[in-house]
């Protein structure tokens, strides 16, 4: 499932994306976008798990991959957090 705050806009007409297979405004086929969103969401969930276990390097990799698949503000924050934790742990 996709979190409520992770819905981007339709890539064609920029209408608010509501998680349906087709855009309600322009009718664009959004199924492939949905798959990407789902994939990115799974990667970010894995990244959070790695953060909890303290594997910041792996977390950063996963967060970066999620950003490549589908960039969101939350995903960007997660990547920044992972990067910061990683550099902090390297200093100590
Ligand atoms: Zn549209």
PDB file of the backbone (N, CA, C, O) and the ligand in Angstrom, with CONECT records:
HET     ZN  A 101       1
ATOM      1  N   UNK A   1       0.826  -1.205   0.000  1.00  0.00           N
ATOM      2  CA  UNK A   1       0.000   0.000   0.000  1.00  0.00           C
ATOM      3  C   UNK A   1       0.867   1.264   0.000  1.00  0.00           C
ATOM      4  O   UNK A   1       2.028   1.245   0.409  1.00  0.00           O
ATOM      5  N   UNK A   2       0.278   2.339  -0.461  1.00  0.00           N
ATOM      6  CA  UNK A   2       0.979   3.611  -0.566  1.00  0.00           C
ATOM      7  C   UNK A   2       0.441   4.567   0.503  1.00  0.00           C
ATOM      8  O   UNK A   2      -0.770   4.681   0.690  1.00  0.00           O
ATOM      9  N   UNK A   3       1.346   5.245   1.195  1.00  0.00           N
ATOM     10  CA  UNK A   3       0.931   6.198   2.223  1.00  0.00           C
ATOM     11  C   UNK A   3       0.203   7.376   1.613  1.00  0.00           C
ATOM     12  O   UNK A   3       0.435   7.721   0.455  1.00  0.00           O
ATOM     13  N   UNK A   4      -0.681   7.999   2.388  1.00  0.00           N
ATOM     14  CA  UNK A   4      -1.492   9.112   1.900  1.00  0.00           C
ATOM     15  C   UNK A   4      -0.658  10.298   1.430  1.00  0.00           C
ATOM     16  O   UNK A   4      -1.047  11.018   0.510  1.00  0.00           O
ATOM     17  N   UNK A   5       0.473  10.487   2.060  1.00  0.00           N
ATOM     18  CA  UNK A   5       1.265  11.677   1.759  1.00  0.00           C
ATOM     19  C   UNK A   5       2.275  11.424   0.640  1.00  0.00           C
ATOM     20  O   UNK A   5       3.137  12.267   0.391  1.00  0.00           O
ATOM     21  N   UNK A   6       2.184  10.277  -0.037  1.00  0.00           N
ATOM     22  CA  UNK A   6       3.176   9.957  -1.052  1.00  0.00           C
ATOM     23  C   UNK A   6       2.586   9.975  -2.455  1.00  0.00           C
ATOM     24  O   UNK A   6       3.199   9.471  -3.396  1.00  0.00           O
ATOM     25  N   UNK A   7       1.401  10.551  -2.597  1.00  0.00           N
ATOM     26  CA  UNK A   7       0.803  10.597  -3.924  1.00  0.00           C
ATOM     27  C   UNK A   7       1.334  11.776  -4.724  1.00  0.00           C
ATOM     28  O   UNK A   7       1.156  12.926  -4.322  1.00  0.00           O
ATOM     29  N   UNK A   8       1.981  11.508  -5.845  1.00  0.00           N
ATOM     30  CA  UNK A   8       2.451  12.602  -6.697  1.00  0.00           C
ATOM     31  C   UNK A   8       1.324  13.060  -7.629  1.00  0.00           C
ATOM     32  O   UNK A   8       0.194  12.585  -7.522  1.00  0.00           O
ATOM     33  N   UNK A   9       1.633  13.973  -8.528  1.00  0.00           N
ATOM     34  CA  UNK A   9       0.657  14.422  -9.510  1.00  0.00           C
ATOM     35  C   UNK A   9       0.737  13.561 -10.769  1.00  0.00           C
ATOM     36  O   UNK A   9       1.734  12.881 -11.012  1.00  0.00           O
ATOM     37  N   UNK A  10      -0.332  13.604 -11.561  1.00  0.00           N
ATOM     38  CA  UNK A  10      -0.341  12.921 -12.850  1.00  0.00           C
ATOM     39  C   UNK A  10       0.818  13.462 -13.695  1.00  0.00           C
ATOM     40  O   UNK A  10       0.959  14.678 -13.825  1.00  0.00           O
ATOM     41  N   UNK A  11       1.653  12.579 -14.276  1.00  0.00           N
ATOM     42  CA  UNK A  11       2.795  13.061 -15.054  1.00  0.00           C
ATOM     43  C   UNK A  11       2.375  13.766 -16.349  1.00  0.00           C
ATOM     44  O   UNK A  11       3.169  14.496 -16.943  1.00  0.00           O
ATOM     45  N   UNK A  12       1.142  13.551 -16.781  1.00  0.00           N
ATOM     46  CA  UNK A  12       0.674  14.154 -18.034  1.00  0.00           C
ATOM     47  C   UNK A  12       0.077  15.537 -17.791  1.00  0.00           C
ATOM     48  O   UNK A  12       0.519  16.514 -18.395  1.00  0.00           O
ATOM     49  N   UNK A  13      -0.934  15.631 -16.903  1.00  0.00           N
ATOM     50  CA  UNK A  13      -1.659  16.892 -16.737  1.00  0.00           C
ATOM     51  C   UNK A  13      -1.457  17.518 -15.358  1.00  0.00           C
ATOM     52  O   UNK A  13      -1.994  18.591 -15.083  1.00  0.00           O
ATOM     53  N   UNK A  14      -0.685  16.855 -14.486  1.00  0.00           N
ATOM     54  CA  UNK A  14      -0.384  17.369 -13.141  1.00  0.00           C
ATOM     55  C   UNK A  14      -1.589  17.384 -12.203  1.00  0.00           C
ATOM     56  O   UNK A  14      -1.531  17.993 -11.134  1.00  0.00           O
ATOM     57  N   UNK A  15      -2.692  16.713 -12.595  1.00  0.00           N
ATOM     58  CA  UNK A  15      -3.837  16.610 -11.690  1.00  0.00           C
ATOM     59  C   UNK A  15      -3.436  15.804 -10.467  1.00  0.00           C
ATOM     60  O   UNK A  15      -2.526  14.978 -10.537  1.00  0.00           O
ATOM     61  N   UNK A  16      -4.102  16.035  -9.359  1.00  0.00           N
ATOM     62  CA  UNK A  16      -3.817  15.299  -8.133  1.00  0.00           C
ATOM     63  C   UNK A  16      -4.043  13.812  -8.377  1.00  0.00           C
ATOM     64  O   UNK A  16      -5.075  13.400  -8.908  1.00  0.00           O
ATOM     65  N   UNK A  17      -3.071  13.032  -7.982  1.00  0.00           N
ATOM     66  CA  UNK A  17      -3.093  11.596  -8.214  1.00  0.00           C
ATOM     67  C   UNK A  17      -3.803  10.913  -7.054  1.00  0.00           C
ATOM     68  O   UNK A  17      -3.426  11.093  -5.896  1.00  0.00           O
ATOM     69  N   UNK A  18      -4.829  10.132  -7.364  1.00  0.00           N
ATOM     70  CA  UNK A  18      -5.631   9.547  -6.289  1.00  0.00           C
ATOM     71  C   UNK A  18      -5.498   8.042  -6.164  1.00  0.00           C
ATOM     72  O   UNK A  18      -6.319   7.393  -5.516  1.00  0.00           O
ATOM     73  N   UNK A  19      -4.479   7.492  -6.777  1.00  0.00           N
ATOM     74  CA  UNK A  19      -4.232   6.068  -6.614  1.00  0.00           C
ATOM     75  C   UNK A  19      -5.073   5.180  -7.498  1.00  0.00           C
ATOM     76  O   UNK A  19      -5.060   3.960  -7.333  1.00  0.00           O
ATOM     77  N   UNK A  20      -5.816   5.768  -8.446  1.00  0.00           N
ATOM     78  CA  UNK A  20      -6.584   4.951  -9.379  1.00  0.00           C
ATOM     79  C   UNK A  20      -5.705   4.610 -10.581  1.00  0.00           C
ATOM     80  O   UNK A  20      -4.658   5.225 -10.781  1.00  0.00           O
ATOM     81  N   UNK A  21      -6.131   3.633 -11.377  1.00  0.00           N
ATOM     82  CA  UNK A  21      -5.309   3.158 -12.483  1.00  0.00           C
ATOM     83  C   UNK A  21      -5.259   4.160 -13.634  1.00  0.00           C
ATOM     84  O   UNK A  21      -4.317   4.159 -14.426  1.00  0.00           O
ATOM     85  N   UNK A  22      -6.284   5.019 -13.723  1.00  0.00           N
ATOM     86  CA  UNK A  22      -6.312   6.019 -14.791  1.00  0.00           C
ATOM     87  C   UNK A  22      -6.544   7.401 -14.196  1.00  0.00           C
ATOM     88  O   UNK A  22      -7.281   7.548 -13.221  1.00  0.00           O
ATOM     89  N   UNK A  23      -5.912   8.414 -14.785  1.00  0.00           N
ATOM     90  CA  UNK A  23      -6.077   9.786 -14.293  1.00  0.00           C
ATOM     91  C   UNK A  23      -7.524  10.223 -14.467  1.00  0.00           C
ATOM     92  O   UNK A  23      -8.122  10.024 -15.524  1.00  0.00           O
ATOM     93  N   UNK A  24      -8.086  10.828 -13.403  1.00  0.00           N
ATOM     94  CA  UNK A  24      -9.493  11.239 -13.448  1.00  0.00           C
ATOM     95  C   UNK A  24      -9.690  12.428 -14.379  1.00  0.00           C
ATOM     96  O   UNK A  24     -10.807  12.653 -14.845  1.00  0.00           O
ATOM     97  N   UNK A  25      -8.647  13.194 -14.662  1.00  0.00           N
ATOM     98  CA  UNK A  25      -8.791  14.366 -15.513  1.00  0.00           C
ATOM     99  C   UNK A  25      -8.488  14.062 -16.984  1.00  0.00           C
ATOM    100  O   UNK A  25      -9.317  14.332 -17.853  1.00  0.00           O
ATOM    101  N   UNK A  26      -7.303  13.502 -17.267  1.00  0.00           N
ATOM    102  CA  UNK A  26      -6.903  13.324 -18.670  1.00  0.00           C
ATOM    103  C   UNK A  26      -6.984  11.879 -19.130  1.00  0.00           C
ATOM    104  O   UNK A  26      -6.825  11.601 -20.318  1.00  0.00           O
ATOM    105  N   UNK A  27      -7.228  10.954 -18.209  1.00  0.00           N
ATOM    106  CA  UNK A  27      -7.385   9.556 -18.596  1.00  0.00           C
ATOM    107  C   UNK A  27      -6.079   8.817 -18.849  1.00  0.00           C
ATOM    108  O   UNK A  27      -6.090   7.707 -19.382  1.00  0.00           O
ATOM    109  N   UNK A  28      -4.950   9.420 -18.474  1.00  0.00           N
ATOM    110  CA  UNK A  28      -3.661   8.763 -18.676  1.00  0.00           C
ATOM    111  C   UNK A  28      -3.602   7.439 -17.907  1.00  0.00           C
ATOM    112  O   UNK A  28      -4.129   7.324 -16.801  1.00  0.00           O
ATOM    113  N   UNK A  29      -2.960   6.462 -18.506  1.00  0.00           N
ATOM    114  CA  UNK A  29      -2.796   5.155 -17.870  1.00  0.00           C
ATOM    115  C   UNK A  29      -1.698   5.266 -16.810  1.00  0.00           C
ATOM    116  O   UNK A  29      -0.532   5.485 -17.139  1.00  0.00           O
ATOM    117  N   UNK A  30      -2.073   5.116 -15.554  1.00  0.00           N
ATOM    118  CA  UNK A  30      -1.132   5.328 -14.456  1.00  0.00           C
ATOM    119  C   UNK A  30      -0.693   4.022 -13.808  1.00  0.00           C
ATOM    120  O   UNK A  30      -0.102   4.027 -12.728  1.00  0.00           O
ATOM    121  N   UNK A  31      -0.984   2.895 -14.472  1.00  0.00           N
ATOM    122  CA  UNK A  31      -0.684   1.603 -13.839  1.00  0.00           C
ATOM    123  C   UNK A  31       0.809   1.396 -13.644  1.00  0.00           C
ATOM    124  O   UNK A  31       1.238   0.894 -12.605  1.00  0.00           O
ATOM    125  N   UNK A  32       1.616   1.786 -14.652  1.00  0.00           N
ATOM    126  CA  UNK A  32       3.061   1.601 -14.504  1.00  0.00           C
ATOM    127  C   UNK A  32       3.607   2.520 -13.411  1.00  0.00           C
ATOM    128  O   UNK A  32       4.535   2.161 -12.686  1.00  0.00           O
ATOM    129  N   UNK A  33       3.009   3.723 -13.306  1.00  0.00           N
ATOM    130  CA  UNK A  33       3.415   4.652 -12.245  1.00  0.00           C
ATOM    131  C   UNK A  33       3.082   4.069 -10.873  1.00  0.00           C
ATOM    132  O   UNK A  33       3.864   4.186  -9.930  1.00  0.00           O
ATOM    133  N   UNK A  34       1.914   3.441 -10.777  1.00  0.00           N
ATOM    134  CA  UNK A  34       1.515   2.820  -9.517  1.00  0.00           C
ATOM    135  C   UNK A  34       2.502   1.735  -9.104  1.00  0.00           C
ATOM    136  O   UNK A  34       2.846   1.610  -7.929  1.00  0.00           O
ATOM    137  N   UNK A  35       2.958   0.946 -10.091  1.00  0.00           N
ATOM    138  CA  UNK A  35       3.921  -0.114  -9.796  1.00  0.00           C
ATOM    139  C   UNK A  35       5.232   0.488  -9.294  1.00  0.00           C
ATOM    140  O   UNK A  35       5.843  -0.024  -8.356  1.00  0.00           O
ATOM    141  N   UNK A  36       5.653   1.578  -9.929  1.00  0.00           N
ATOM    142  CA  UNK A  36       6.888   2.245  -9.499  1.00  0.00           C
ATOM    143  C   UNK A  36       6.750   2.788  -8.086  1.00  0.00           C
ATOM    144  O   UNK A  36       7.657   2.655  -7.264  1.00  0.00           O
ATOM    145  N   UNK A  37       5.594   3.407  -7.812  1.00  0.00           N
ATOM    146  CA  UNK A  37       5.335   3.956  -6.481  1.00  0.00           C
ATOM    147  C   UNK A  37       5.401   2.862  -5.430  1.00  0.00           C
ATOM    148  O   UNK A  37       5.991   3.031  -4.363  1.00  0.00           O
ATOM    149  N   UNK A  38       4.783   1.743  -5.757  1.00  0.00           N
ATOM    150  CA  UNK A  38       4.747   0.622  -4.839  1.00  0.00           C
ATOM    151  C   UNK A  38       6.157   0.096  -4.587  1.00  0.00           C
ATOM    152  O   UNK A  38       6.520  -0.235  -3.458  1.00  0.00           O
ATOM    153  N   UNK A  39       6.943   0.024  -5.659  1.00  0.00           N
ATOM    154  CA  UNK A  39       8.314  -0.453  -5.569  1.00  0.00           C
ATOM    155  C   UNK A  39       9.150   0.493  -4.687  1.00  0.00           C
ATOM    156  O   UNK A  39       9.889   0.056  -3.805  1.00  0.00           O
ATOM    157  N   UNK A  40       9.008   1.797  -4.952  1.00  0.00           N
ATOM    158  CA  UNK A  40       9.754   2.797  -4.175  1.00  0.00           C
ATOM    159  C   UNK A  40       9.341   2.745  -2.708  1.00  0.00           C
ATOM    160  O   UNK A  40      10.180   2.867  -1.815  1.00  0.00           O
ATOM    161  N   UNK A  41       8.045   2.564  -2.466  1.00  0.00           N
ATOM    162  CA  UNK A  41       7.541   2.489  -1.099  1.00  0.00           C
ATOM    163  C   UNK A  41       8.159   1.302  -0.365  1.00  0.00           C
ATOM    164  O   UNK A  41       8.549   1.414   0.798  1.00  0.00           O
ATOM    165  N   UNK A  42       8.246   0.157  -1.058  1.00  0.00           N
ATOM    166  CA  UNK A  42       8.846  -1.038  -0.467  1.00  0.00           C
ATOM    167  C   UNK A  42      10.314  -0.817  -0.131  1.00  0.00           C
ATOM    168  O   UNK A  42      10.797  -1.246   0.917  1.00  0.00           O
ATOM    169  N   UNK A  43      11.020  -0.138  -1.042  1.00  0.00           N
ATOM    170  CA  UNK A  43      12.440   0.142  -0.809  1.00  0.00           C
ATOM    171  C   UNK A  43      12.633   1.052   0.397  1.00  0.00           C
ATOM    172  O   UNK A  43      13.551   0.846   1.191  1.00  0.00           O
ATOM    173  N   UNK A  44      11.766   2.063   0.539  1.00  0.00           N
ATOM    174  CA  UNK A  44      11.889   2.974   1.681  1.00  0.00           C
ATOM    175  C   UNK A  44      11.563   2.259   2.987  1.00  0.00           C
ATOM    176  O   UNK A  44      12.159   2.542   4.026  1.00  0.00           O
ATOM    177  N   UNK A  45      10.603   1.322   2.923  1.00  0.00           N
ATOM    178  CA  UNK A  45      10.267   0.553   4.119  1.00  0.00           C
ATOM    179  C   UNK A  45      11.470  -0.286   4.543  1.00  0.00           C
ATOM    180  O   UNK A  45      11.782  -0.379   5.730  1.00  0.00           O
ATOM    181  N   UNK A  46      12.151  -0.902   3.553  1.00  0.00           N
ATOM    182  CA  UNK A  46      13.358  -1.678   3.842  1.00  0.00           C
ATOM    183  C   UNK A  46      14.448  -0.777   4.429  1.00  0.00           C
ATOM    184  O   UNK A  46      15.154  -1.159   5.362  1.00  0.00           O
ATOM    185  N   UNK A  47      14.567   0.422   3.863  1.00  0.00           N
ATOM    186  CA  UNK A  47      15.594   1.364   4.333  1.00  0.00           C
ATOM    187  C   UNK A  47      15.361   1.722   5.797  1.00  0.00           C
ATOM    188  O   UNK A  47      16.309   1.786   6.580  1.00  0.00           O
ATOM    189  N   UNK A  48      14.086   1.957   6.174  1.00  0.00           N
ATOM    190  CA  UNK A  48      13.771   2.283   7.573  1.00  0.00           C
ATOM    191  C   UNK A  48      14.134   1.126   8.493  1.00  0.00           C
ATOM    192  O   UNK A  48      14.605   1.326   9.613  1.00  0.00           O
ATOM    193  N   UNK A  49      13.905  -0.096   7.996  1.00  0.00           N
ATOM    194  CA  UNK A  49      14.251  -1.283   8.777  1.00  0.00           C
ATOM    195  C   UNK A  49      15.757  -1.327   9.028  1.00  0.00           C
ATOM    196  O   UNK A  49      16.206  -1.636  10.132  1.00  0.00           O
ATOM    197  N   UNK A  50      16.532  -1.012   7.982  1.00  0.00           N
ATOM    198  CA  UNK A  50      17.994  -1.008   8.120  1.00  0.00           C
ATOM    199  C   UNK A  50      18.450   0.085   9.087  1.00  0.00           C
ATOM    200  O   UNK A  50      19.419  -0.097   9.824  1.00  0.00           O
ATOM    201  N   UNK A  51      17.749   1.215   9.080  1.00  0.00           N
ATOM    202  CA  UNK A  51      18.083   2.284  10.031  1.00  0.00           C
ATOM    203  C   UNK A  51      17.903   1.787  11.456  1.00  0.00           C
ATOM    204  O   UNK A  51      18.717   2.076  12.333  1.00  0.00           O
ATOM    205  N   UNK A  52      16.829   1.036  11.678  1.00  0.00           N
ATOM    206  CA  UNK A  52      16.536   0.525  13.020  1.00  0.00           C
ATOM    207  C   UNK A  52      17.592  -0.463  13.483  1.00  0.00           C
ATOM    208  O   UNK A  52      17.922  -0.515  14.668  1.00  0.00           O
ATOM    209  N   UNK A  53      18.125  -1.253  12.547  1.00  0.00           N
ATOM    210  CA  UNK A  53      19.144  -2.231  12.919  1.00  0.00           C
ATOM    211  C   UNK A  53      20.542  -1.615  12.909  1.00  0.00           C
ATOM    212  O   UNK A  53      21.517  -2.276  13.268  1.00  0.00           O
ATOM    213  N   UNK A  54      20.639  -0.346  12.496  1.00  0.00           N
ATOM    214  CA  UNK A  54      21.920   0.351  12.554  1.00  0.00           C
ATOM    215  C   UNK A  54      22.791   0.197  11.326  1.00  0.00           C
ATOM    216  O   UNK A  54      23.944   0.629  11.331  1.00  0.00           O
ATOM    217  N   UNK A  55      22.261  -0.414  10.265  1.00  0.00           N
ATOM    218  CA  UNK A  55      23.027  -0.536   9.026  1.00  0.00           C
ATOM    219  C   UNK A  55      22.745   0.681   8.141  1.00  0.00           C
ATOM    220  O   UNK A  55      21.934   0.627   7.216  1.00  0.00           O
ATOM    221  N   UNK A  56      23.440   1.781   8.455  1.00  0.00           N
ATOM    222  CA  UNK A  56      23.144   3.052   7.787  1.00  0.00           C
ATOM    223  C   UNK A  56      23.580   3.047   6.322  1.00  0.00           C
ATOM    224  O   UNK A  56      22.954   3.684   5.475  1.00  0.00           O
ATOM    225  N   UNK A  57      24.657   2.324   6.038  1.00  0.00           N
ATOM    226  CA  UNK A  57      25.135   2.258   4.651  1.00  0.00           C
ATOM    227  C   UNK A  57      24.113   1.607   3.749  1.00  0.00           C
ATOM    228  O   UNK A  57      23.820   2.100   2.660  1.00  0.00           O
ATOM    229  N   UNK A  58      23.564   0.478   4.219  1.00  0.00           N
ATOM    230  CA  UNK A  58      22.541  -0.239   3.458  1.00  0.00           C
ATOM    231  C   UNK A  58      21.267   0.629   3.347  1.00  0.00           C
ATOM    232  O   UNK A  58      20.626   0.681   2.297  1.00  0.00           O
ATOM    233  N   UNK A  59      20.927   1.295   4.437  1.00  0.00           N
ATOM    234  CA  UNK A  59      19.746   2.158   4.442  1.00  0.00           C
ATOM    235  C   UNK A  59      19.879   3.257   3.396  1.00  0.00           C
ATOM    236  O   UNK A  59      18.924   3.563   2.683  1.00  0.00           O
ATOM    237  N   UNK A  60      21.062   3.846   3.309  1.00  0.00           N
ATOM    238  CA  UNK A  60      21.284   4.922   2.345  1.00  0.00           C
ATOM    239  C   UNK A  60      21.167   4.388   0.919  1.00  0.00           C
ATOM    240  O   UNK A  60      20.592   5.045   0.050  1.00  0.00           O
ATOM    241  N   UNK A  61      21.713   3.198   0.683  1.00  0.00           N
ATOM    242  CA  UNK A  61      21.618   2.585  -0.646  1.00  0.00           C
ATOM    243  C   UNK A  61      20.164   2.384  -1.054  1.00  0.00           C
ATOM    244  O   UNK A  61      19.761   2.710  -2.170  1.00  0.00           O
ATOM    245  N   UNK A  62      19.388   1.838  -0.119  1.00  0.00           N
ATOM    246  CA  UNK A  62      17.976   1.562  -0.400  1.00  0.00           C
ATOM    247  C   UNK A  62      17.202   2.857  -0.621  1.00  0.00           C
ATOM    248  O   UNK A  62      16.374   2.945  -1.529  1.00  0.00           O
ATOM    249  N   UNK A  63      17.472   3.860   0.208  1.00  0.00           N
ATOM    250  CA  UNK A  63      16.786   5.145   0.078  1.00  0.00           C
ATOM    251  C   UNK A  63      17.141   5.798  -1.250  1.00  0.00           C
ATOM    252  O   UNK A  63      16.297   6.419  -1.896  1.00  0.00           O
ATOM    253  N   UNK A  64      18.392   5.651  -1.646  1.00  0.00           N
ATOM    254  CA  UNK A  64      18.832   6.237  -2.912  1.00  0.00           C
ATOM    255  C   UNK A  64      18.151   5.536  -4.086  1.00  0.00           C
ATOM    256  O   UNK A  64      17.740   6.179  -5.051  1.00  0.00           O
ATOM    257  N   UNK A  65      18.037   4.215  -3.994  1.00  0.00           N
ATOM    258  CA  UNK A  65      17.377   3.457  -5.053  1.00  0.00           C
ATOM    259  C   UNK A  65      15.905   3.864  -5.159  1.00  0.00           C
ATOM    260  O   UNK A  65      15.364   4.014  -6.255  1.00  0.00           O
ATOM    261  N   UNK A  66      15.273   4.040  -3.998  1.00  0.00           N
ATOM    262  CA  UNK A  66      13.868   4.460  -3.990  1.00  0.00           C
ATOM    263  C   UNK A  66      13.704   5.823  -4.656  1.00  0.00           C
ATOM    264  O   UNK A  66      12.739   6.055  -5.385  1.00  0.00           O
ATOM    265  N   UNK A  67      14.653   6.721  -4.400  1.00  0.00           N
ATOM    266  CA  UNK A  67      14.605   8.049  -5.010  1.00  0.00           C
ATOM    267  C   UNK A  67      14.768   7.966  -6.523  1.00  0.00           C
ATOM    268  O   UNK A  67      14.163   8.742  -7.263  1.00  0.00           O
ATOM    269  N   UNK A  68      15.594   7.016  -6.981  1.00  0.00           N
ATOM    270  CA  UNK A  68      15.797   6.835  -8.413  1.00  0.00           C
ATOM    271  C   UNK A  68      14.524   6.325  -9.071  1.00  0.00           C
ATOM    272  O   UNK A  68      14.168   6.749 -10.170  1.00  0.00           O
ATOM    273  N   UNK A  69      13.836   5.407  -8.384  1.00  0.00           N
ATOM    274  CA  UNK A  69      12.602   4.833  -8.916  1.00  0.00           C
ATOM    275  C   UNK A  69      11.501   5.877  -8.963  1.00  0.00           C
ATOM    276  O   UNK A  69      10.856   6.073  -9.993  1.00  0.00           O
ATOM    277  N   UNK A  70      11.292   6.546  -7.833  1.00  0.00           N
ATOM    278  CA  UNK A  70      10.240   7.556  -7.752  1.00  0.00           C
ATOM    279  C   UNK A  70      10.555   8.501  -6.599  1.00  0.00           C
ATOM    280  O   UNK A  70      10.462   8.124  -5.431  1.00  0.00           O
ATOM    281  N   UNK A  71      10.921   9.713  -6.933  1.00  0.00           N
ATOM    282  CA  UNK A  71      11.356  10.665  -5.910  1.00  0.00           C
ATOM    283  C   UNK A  71      10.167  11.312  -5.201  1.00  0.00           C
ATOM    284  O   UNK A  71       9.225  11.772  -5.846  1.00  0.00           O
ATOM    285  N   UNK A  72      10.219  11.342  -3.876  1.00  0.00           N
ATOM    286  CA  UNK A  72       9.215  12.057  -3.077  1.00  0.00           C
ATOM    287  C   UNK A  72       9.940  12.845  -1.999  1.00  0.00           C
ATOM    288  O   UNK A  72      11.114  12.604  -1.720  1.00  0.00           O
ATOM    289  N   UNK A  73       9.232  13.784  -1.402  1.00  0.00           N
ATOM    290  CA  UNK A  73       9.822  14.577  -0.328  1.00  0.00           C
ATOM    291  C   UNK A  73      10.221  13.678   0.839  1.00  0.00           C
ATOM    292  O   UNK A  73      11.294  13.834   1.423  1.00  0.00           O
ATOM    293  N   UNK A  74       9.340  12.735   1.168  1.00  0.00           N
ATOM    294  CA  UNK A  74       9.622  11.807   2.268  1.00  0.00           C
ATOM    295  C   UNK A  74      10.845  10.952   1.962  1.00  0.00           C
ATOM    296  O   UNK A  74      11.681  10.698   2.829  1.00  0.00           O
ATOM    297  N   UNK A  75      10.928  10.515   0.711  1.00  0.00           N
ATOM    298  CA  UNK A  75      12.050   9.692   0.288  1.00  0.00           C
ATOM    299  C   UNK A  75      13.354  10.458   0.363  1.00  0.00           C
ATOM    300  O   UNK A  75      14.395   9.919   0.739  1.00  0.00           O
ATOM    301  N   UNK A  76      13.274  11.730  -0.005  1.00  0.00           N
ATOM    302  CA  UNK A  76      14.450  12.601   0.046  1.00  0.00           C
ATOM    303  C   UNK A  76      14.885  12.795   1.506  1.00  0.00           C
ATOM    304  O   UNK A  76      16.075  12.748   1.815  1.00  0.00           O
ATOM    305  N   UNK A  77      13.914  13.011   2.395  1.00  0.00           N
ATOM    306  CA  UNK A  77      14.219  13.166   3.817  1.00  0.00           C
ATOM    307  C   UNK A  77      14.888  11.908   4.367  1.00  0.00           C
ATOM    308  O   UNK A  77      15.847  11.974   5.136  1.00  0.00           O
ATOM    309  N   UNK A  78      14.350  10.757   3.948  1.00  0.00           N
ATOM    310  CA  UNK A  78      14.895   9.485   4.421  1.00  0.00           C
ATOM    311  C   UNK A  78      16.336   9.309   3.954  1.00  0.00           C
ATOM    312  O   UNK A  78      17.196   8.844   4.702  1.00  0.00           O
ATOM    313  N   UNK A  79      16.581   9.695   2.694  1.00  0.00           N
ATOM    314  CA  UNK A  79      17.941   9.593   2.165  1.00  0.00           C
ATOM    315  C   UNK A  79      18.884  10.520   2.924  1.00  0.00           C
ATOM    316  O   UNK A  79      20.003  10.131   3.259  1.00  0.00           O
ATOM    317  N   UNK A  80      18.432  11.749   3.196  1.00  0.00           N
ATOM    318  CA  UNK A  80      19.261  12.705   3.934  1.00  0.00           C
ATOM    319  C   UNK A  80      19.578  12.182   5.331  1.00  0.00           C
ATOM    320  O   UNK A  80      20.713  12.278   5.798  1.00  0.00           O
ATOM    321  N   UNK A  81      18.558  11.624   5.993  1.00  0.00           N
ATOM    322  CA  UNK A  81      18.741  11.073   7.334  1.00  0.00           C
ATOM    323  C   UNK A  81      19.760   9.930   7.308  1.00  0.00           C
ATOM    324  O   UNK A  81      20.657   9.874   8.150  1.00  0.00           O
ATOM    325  N   UNK A  82      19.618   9.019   6.339  1.00  0.00           N
ATOM    326  CA  UNK A  82      20.543   7.895   6.216  1.00  0.00           C
ATOM    327  C   UNK A  82      21.963   8.388   5.989  1.00  0.00           C
ATOM    328  O   UNK A  82      22.909   7.889   6.598  1.00  0.00           O
ATOM    329  N   UNK A  83      22.103   9.378   5.104  1.00  0.00           N
ATOM    330  CA  UNK A  83      23.424   9.912   4.787  1.00  0.00           C
ATOM    331  C   UNK A  83      24.059  10.551   6.009  1.00  0.00           C
ATOM    332  O   UNK A  83      25.251  10.392   6.271  1.00  0.00           O
ATOM    333  N   UNK A  84      23.225  11.283   6.755  1.00  0.00           N
ATOM    334  CA  UNK A  84      23.726  11.970   7.946  1.00  0.00           C
ATOM    335  C   UNK A  84      24.163  10.954   8.998  1.00  0.00           C
ATOM    336  O   UNK A  84      25.234  11.094   9.588  1.00  0.00           O
ATOM    337  N   UNK A  85      23.337   9.931   9.236  1.00  0.00           N
ATOM    338  CA  UNK A  85      23.670   8.890  10.211  1.00  0.00           C
ATOM    339  C   UNK A  85      24.925   8.148   9.785  1.00  0.00           C
ATOM    340  O   UNK A  85      25.769   7.802  10.611  1.00  0.00           O
ATOM    341  N   UNK A  86      25.038   7.905   8.475  1.00  0.00           N
ATOM    342  CA  UNK A  86      26.196   7.188   7.963  1.00  0.00           C
ATOM    343  C   UNK A  86      27.473   7.983   8.197  1.00  0.00           C
ATOM    344  O   UNK A  86      28.477   7.433   8.649  1.00  0.00           O
ATOM    345  N   UNK A  87      27.435   9.279   7.888  1.00  0.00           N
ATOM    346  CA  UNK A  87      28.650  10.087   8.059  1.00  0.00           C
ATOM    347  C   UNK A  87      28.964  10.263   9.534  1.00  0.00           C
ATOM    348  O   UNK A  87      30.136  10.316   9.907  1.00  0.00           O
ATOM    349  N   UNK A  88      27.931  10.356  10.398  1.00  0.00           N
ATOM    350  CA  UNK A  88      28.161  10.453  11.847  1.00  0.00           C
ATOM    351  C   UNK A  88      28.837   9.199  12.378  1.00  0.00           C
ATOM    352  O   UNK A  88      29.754   9.271  13.196  1.00  0.00           O
ATOM    353  N   UNK A  89      28.365   8.032  11.894  1.00  0.00           N
ATOM    354  CA  UNK A  89      28.921   6.772  12.412  1.00  0.00           C
ATOM    355  C   UNK A  89      30.341   6.558  11.917  1.00  0.00           C
ATOM    356  O   UNK A  89      31.121   5.850  12.553  1.00  0.00           O
ATOM    357  N   UNK A  90      30.685   7.169  10.779  1.00  0.00           N
ATOM    358  CA  UNK A  90      32.032   7.019  10.262  1.00  0.00           C
ATOM    359  C   UNK A  90      33.046   7.852  11.047  1.00  0.00           C
ATOM    360  O   UNK A  90      34.218   7.497  11.168  1.00  0.00           O
ATOM    361  N   UNK A  91      32.548   8.976  11.576  1.00  0.00           N
ATOM    362  CA  UNK A  91      33.411   9.852  12.360  1.00  0.00           C
ATOM    363  C   UNK A  91      33.782   9.162  13.677  1.00  0.00           C
ATOM    364  O   UNK A  91      34.933   9.230  14.109  1.00  0.00           O
ATOM    365  N   UNK A  92      32.823   8.504  14.310  1.00  0.00           N
ATOM    366  CA  UNK A  92      33.056   7.873  15.612  1.00  0.00           C
ATOM    367  C   UNK A  92      33.844   6.578  15.521  1.00  0.00           C
ATOM    368  O   UNK A  92      34.110   5.945  16.543  1.00  0.00           O
TER     369      UNK A  92
HETATM  370 ZN    ZN A 101      -3.748  13.418 -16.019  1.00  0.00          ZN
END
